Amino acid sequence: MVLDLLLIGTAITLGPLHNSAFILLLSSRHGTRQGLAFLLSWLADLIAVIACVVLLTGGQPPARHSAPSTVAVAAKLAIGVALVLYGGHRRRRPPRPHGPPRWAARIDDASPATAAGLAWVLQPWALVGAGAATAVDADLSTLADWLALTGYCLLATLSLVVMEMYTVWAPTAANARLSALRSWLEHHQEQLIVTLSLLLGLWLMARSIYELVG
């Protein structure tokens, strides 16, 4: 479980779409406030999903090859297949120019509530679902699993935390460097999406098949 959560959390935090949007928010007139609203909403979404899983399982992992365990593994397999198909589709698709999103023109007038809602929209729900299916195996009677779930939520938010803190501590330097990072993300968006989708999708497929037949 720990390795799966580590890989899923890393894939989430490296996603180019939400990181580009977050940099745009930070560059706005009330950037740090909007960025904080986005960050807290993002983290709250992750925690809420894990909390729902824990409530359903009672904090106890289902028995191996039981119906709940098989459903969770099948869900991870389905997500893995979907990610591979999606990555393959994006890889074959002709590259398209990526300009700023439509809402970027109104970003200075955006409220913290809007920024929080944007975090919900940009959440990579397929990856979050894979994390939820993995968290089914968590045994909350052990400290290690508590730490694993906490670490997963924090890891999936790490890029946002780093950029928010950088903007607070060194706004001038952060603005220049984050703008350069956003430009790089826009130019490499397709490659990042394809790579993350294929690598994580193949891992989830292999891991799920092993658990189903093992």
Order of alpha helices (4+ residues) and beta strands (2+ residues): alpha-alpha-alpha-alpha-alpha-alpha-alpha-alpha-alpha-alpha
